[in-house]
Amino acid sequence: MSFRRGQKVEICKKSEDEAWADYMNEFIGLHGVIVDPDTSINDPDALIEVSLINKGTFRLPQDCLRIL
């Protein structure tokens, strides 16, 4: 999936990626905005920087994100 800066996303599920930490489970269902999609890397496994509403900015695995 290709992400662009400024896209609205939802954390729709727990990720299977090893970067997923237990504290991230509380993010499921939250909405945010893509801040840094790392398009220069062009790696589907790269983490995506997402600003979550009222939570802050986090680097999250792509398999947990759904574009709104």
Secondary structure, DSSP 8 states (H G I E B T S, - for coil): ----TT-EEEE-S---STT--GGGGGGTT-EEEEEE--TTT--TTS-EEEEETTTEEEEE-GGGEEE-
